[in-house]
Amino acid sequence: MKSLIFFFAFFLIYGSAFAQPDPQRVPPHSRPKPPAAAEILPETEYIPLDAKAAPCQMTVANAPAIGGVKLGLTAEELGKAFKIKIIPGPPNKIDVSIFSIGEKNKSALPNGINSIVLAFYDNRLFHANIAFDNVSQKKPLDSFALSLSEKNNFSKAWFKTSRKIRVFNEPKMQTDDTEVFLFCPGEIRFTLSHSGDELQLEMLDLKADNQKNQHRKQTNTSKPQ
């Protein structure tokens, strides 16, 4: 059920051509801030999980495959990795195509993963959501984030934040939401959050996302008034 909610969230974002937060926005707080490419949540305080961790210098080209998912790959390349045929849906208004690995092809999923939603732009994976099963492990976000870094041999420069978010379809209602971020300036943003009995990992190719947004702006500008 939670996986369906995240698939629906992807549909809302890309089916309705909603923009991702602008990575150039800078939070107003003076204490501690993430690296330059991490300014996505205004009026939010960022707290490092490991103050001694070196900044993330990962690029899309050298990023590891997490749960079998690697940003920048084509649908065909990902299909070979998961041993299934991945045929993304037709491109929407902003040329994004979606494919979901879940109930219908669950045998293709690695152990401990409930579902994966893939978003392609310009025929390459630029955005993915991985739903990890957290029923047995019951890991808090902090330790899960650091274990991901250790397992995949990348920076532990994660930042934790707590903010108010709007409840779906109830704009006057808000709830506390804790998320953990890893920012690789100008390249990748990782976002880790709780969703019921799952831990949701979002991976976003910032360069491709910016290209998509620029393309959308140009398309909207070129439309006759």
N, C-alpha and C positions, 0 to 999 in steps of 0.2 A: 504493500500500500504506500509506504514512504517512497519507494522507488518511483511509483506512478506519479506521486506529487512532484518529484524533481523532474520527471519527464515533462509534466505539465508546465513546470516553471520554465524549462527550456523552450517549450512551445510558446509561452507568453513572451519570452525575451526575443526569440528570433522569428516567430510567426507573426508577431505584431510589430517587429522592427523597433523594439525599444532599445535605446542606446545603453551600452555599458558605462559605468562611472568613468569620468574623464581622469586618466592617470596623471594628468598634469596639475590637478587641484592639490593645494598644499594645506594640511590641517593647521589650524591656528595655534595649537598648543606648542609651548616652547620646550616641554620635557617629554621624555626622550622620543625622538622621531625616527621612523624607519628610513631606509635609503631613498634617494631622490625619486625613484620611479614608483614609490609606494603610496603616493598621496591620493588615496582614493576615497577616504571617508572623512568628510569635513567634521570639525568639532568632535574629534575622537582622540582619546589618549592611547598611545601605543606603549606597551610594556614589553621589553625583551625577555624571552625565556632564558637566554644565555647571554649575559652581558659581555662575555669574553669571546663570543663566537665571531669568526671572521665574516665580513659581508659576503653575500651570495654573488658569485661571479659566473654562475651557470648561464649558458646560452641554449637556445632551442636546439641547435645542432648537437651539443654534447649532453643534453638532458637525458637522464635515464628513463627507461620504460617502467612505469609504476602500474602494477596490476596488468601488465601487458600493453599499457597505453603509453605511446610516445608522441608528443606534439610534433607536428611537421610532416608526419607520414601521410601517404595517400590511403584511400579506402582499400585499395588492392593490397598494399603492404600490411595494413592492419588485419585484413582478412586472412592473410597467410599466417600472421602471428597467432590469431585466435582460431585458425583452421575452420573458418566459416566464410560464407560469401557476404561481404558487406556492401550493400547498395544503398547509399544515402537517398533520402527522399528528394523530391524536386526542389530546386533552389527557391527561396522565398524572395520577398521584395528587396532584401539586402544581400542576395546571392549566398545565403547560408543554407546548407543541407544538413539534415539530422538523421542519425541512425542510433537505435537503442539495442543493447544486448541485455536481455532480461528473461522473462518467463518463457518466451518462445524458443530461445536458444541458450538456456541456462547452463547446459553442459559445457558450453564454451568458456564460461567464467572461471577464473582461478578460485581456489579455495579461499573462503573468507570474504568474498565479494558478492554482493547481492545483485547489482546491476551496474551498467556503464552506459552513459549517454554521450554520444560523440557529435560534435558540430564541425562541419567542414566549410572552409572558405577558400576559394581559388583552388579547389580540388585537394586541399591539404587540411589535416586536423589542426584546428587552432584553439579549440575549447572543449574540455571534457569534464564530466562529473562521474566520480567513482564512489559507489555506496558500499562502504565496508561494514560487514556484519560485526556489531560490537556486543552482541548478547553474551557470548562466552567470555570475552576478554574484559569487558567493562572498563576499558582504558579511558582516563581523562584526556582531554584534548592535548594538554601540554606534553604528557609522556608519549602519546601516539605520534605527535608531530616530531619529537626528537628521535623516536624509534625509526620513523620514516627516513630521517636524515642519515642515521647510522646504517640502516639496512641498504640504502641506495648511495651512500658515500657522497653526500652533498652537505652544504652549509647548514649549521644549526641556528642561523640568525633569524629565528622565528619571532614574531611579535604577537602579543595577545592584546585583545581589545574587547571592551564590553560597551554596547551601545543600545539605544532604544530603536526598535523597528516597528513598523506598522503591521497590524494583523491583517491578513488577506481579507479583502472586502469590508473591512471595518477600519476606515481611515482615522477614526477618533480613538481607537484602541491601540495601545502600544505594549510591547513586552520586552524584557531584557534579553539580549542576544549576545552570546560570547562566541567570538571567532578567533582563529589563530592564522596569521599570515606569514608567508615567506616571500620576499620580494627580490627578484634578480633584476636590477635596474635595466629598463629598456628591453627586457627579454621575456621574463615569465613572472606570473603572479600565482602563487599557490594559496588557496583558502581552505581551511579545515573547520568544520562546524558539526554540531550534534543535530541529529534528526531522528527522534524516537530511539529505537534500538540500533541505529546506524550512525556511522561517522562518514560525513560527506566530504570528499576531497575534490575541489575544483581546480583545474589547471587551465591557465589562459596564456596564450601567445600574445604578448602585448603589441608587438610590431604588426602582426596580422590583424589584430583587433583594431589598431589605429588605421590601417589601410582600409578595413571594412567601413569604419566610421567616416573616413574621408570620402570613400566612394559613395556612401549614402548621402553625404552633404552635397557632393557634386551632382548626384542624380536629382536630389530635391531642388537644387538651384536651377538645373537645366529644364525642369518641368515648366510648361507654359502657365502663366498666372491667369 
